[in-house]
Amino acid sequence: MRHQRFWKKIKLPLLAGWILFWLLMIAVAVQDHLKSGGKHIWEPIFWESSSAFVGTALLLLQRRKLTDSILLQTPAKWFWRQILPLPLISIAFVVLIYSLRHLVYALLGLSYSHAGWGQVLVYECSKIFLFFGIFYVVIFGLQAYASLLEEKENAEKAQALLREAQLHRLTQQMQPHFLFNVLNTISSLMYTDVKLADTALSQIAELLRASLDLGQQPETGLRHELELLHAYARLMSLRFINRVELSWDIADDVQTCRVPVMSLQTLLENSFKHTVEKRTQLTRIHISARGEQGQLVLRIQDDAGCLTEKEDGSGVGISNLRQRLQVLYADRASLTLSALMPAGVMTELRLPL
């Protein structure tokens, strides 16, 4: 099965090279024939065509051995298996082409003359030995290249499957972490305001519906991500009444851009966890999205946070997002947290457009 895939990959360039080779041989033979005073152009054309026909037939008989993928794994053994029967193939080649030529000339009522059989045998065998040897090298090179392409393709498929598995695992990891936080929100509201808790449950239903609509895809459109983020922001505003004020600045031309699923919710959650929860005073949070120098730049900044080493990306949400960015975009994306003066923290996510 594998040698058949090899043959399919190399047969077109191999066939083209073989045809061009014999066309060149015919052209050279015709030129030599005319220079030596020959009158009938059909003769050199027939001589070389008969050689091409017989040579092609002999090569096709060796097709299975030439494309043996097991032998190809050991080049020395592969070449030895081709060269070992080459003297016998060369003799068979000479016998067949000269028999064919004598037969055609006889049918035409002509006589085909050539040098003595000993001289013909040595000359033709040496020539075909050299030609076939060169062609074996070409065949080996093409098949080795086809094998390299196949291995590269398999490696790329394996890498794609690995990336898909990593993204699935990371996305699944986010879901329980997210649910744990929203359930904590409901729990805290039930002890203070049942009506607000009921409203919060409605917001959670909306939030979960938006989350489910995203499915299991690693990326989504920014517009859909913002719907999820707005639902989460409303839920958090119910929990921290009079303690948070959010403002939005989203450019219209970036709303169709692709972003990692639940990435903005992760960043906003980080602000609530490390800033809003720790304060009783009002915290202002500004959320923006715009295109800058070929990148989608998403920023979430507050006016009261204090950046610590622990908050600089070691939490579950931020750590998970960093891993997803690496899998999805490698070095083309970045996530940074920086302290603002006199107070506040800005989280900046840069993604390729």
Secondary structure as the mmCIF struct_conf table of DSSP 4:
data_model
#
loop_
_struct_conf.conf_type_id
_struct_conf.id
_struct_conf.beg_label_comp_id
_struct_conf.beg_label_asym_id
_struct_conf.beg_label_seq_id
_struct_conf.end_label_comp_id
_struct_conf.end_label_asym_id
_struct_conf.end_label_seq_id
HELX_RH_AL_P HELX_RH_AL_P1 ARG A 2 LYS A 35
TURN_TY1_P TURN_TY1_P1 SER A 36 GLY A 37
TURN_TY1_P TURN_TY1_P2 ILE A 41 ILE A 41
HELX_RH_AL_P HELX_RH_AL_P2 TRP A 42 LEU A 61
TURN_TY1_P TURN_TY1_P3 GLN A 62 GLN A 62
HELX_RH_AL_P HELX_RH_AL_P3 ARG A 63 LEU A 66
TURN_TY1_P TURN_TY1_P4 THR A 67 THR A 67
HELX_RH_AL_P HELX_RH_AL_P4 SER A 69 LEU A 72
TURN_TY1_P TURN_TY1_P5 GLN A 73 GLN A 73
BEND BEND1 THR A 74 THR A 74
HELX_RH_AL_P HELX_RH_AL_P5 PRO A 75 ILE A 83
TURN_TY1_P TURN_TY1_P6 LEU A 84 PRO A 85
HELX_RH_AL_P HELX_RH_AL_P6 LEU A 86 LEU A 107
TURN_TY1_P TURN_TY1_P7 LEU A 108 GLY A 109
BEND BEND2 ALA A 115 ALA A 115
HELX_RH_AL_P HELX_RH_AL_P7 TRP A 117 MET A 190
TURN_TY1_P TURN_TY1_P8 TYR A 191 THR A 192
HELX_RH_AL_P HELX_RH_AL_P8 VAL A 194 ASP A 213
TURN_TY1_P TURN_TY1_P9 LEU A 214 GLN A 216
BEND BEND3 PRO A 218 PRO A 218
STRN STRN1 GLU A 219 GLY A 221
HELX_RH_AL_P HELX_RH_AL_P9 LEU A 222 ARG A 239
TURN_TY1_P TURN_TY1_P10 PHE A 240 ARG A 243
STRN STRN2 VAL A 244 ILE A 250
HELX_RH_3T_P HELX_RH_3T_P1 ASP A 252 VAL A 254
TURN_TY1_P TURN_TY1_P11 GLN A 255 THR A 256
BEND BEND4 CYS A 257 CYS A 257
STRN STRN3 ARG A 258 PRO A 260
TURN_TY1_P TURN_TY1_P12 VAL A 261 MET A 262
HELX_RH_AL_P HELX_RH_AL_P10 SER A 263 SER A 271
HELX_RH_PI_P HELX_RH_PI_P1 PHE A 272 VAL A 276
TURN_TY1_P TURN_TY1_P13 GLU A 277 LYS A 278
BEND BEND5 THR A 280 GLN A 281
STRN STRN4 THR A 283 GLU A 292
TURN_TY1_P TURN_TY1_P14 GLN A 293 GLY A 294
STRN STRN5 GLN A 295 ASP A 302
BEND BEND6 ASP A 303 ALA A 304
TURN_TY1_P TURN_TY1_P15 GLU A 309 GLY A 313
BEND BEND7 GLY A 315 GLY A 315
HELX_RH_AL_P HELX_RH_AL_P11 VAL A 316 TYR A 329
HELX_RH_3T_P HELX_RH_3T_P2 ALA A 330 ARG A 332
STRN STRN6 SER A 334 ALA A 339
BEND BEND8 MET A 341 ALA A 343
STRN STRN7 VAL A 345 PRO A 352
#
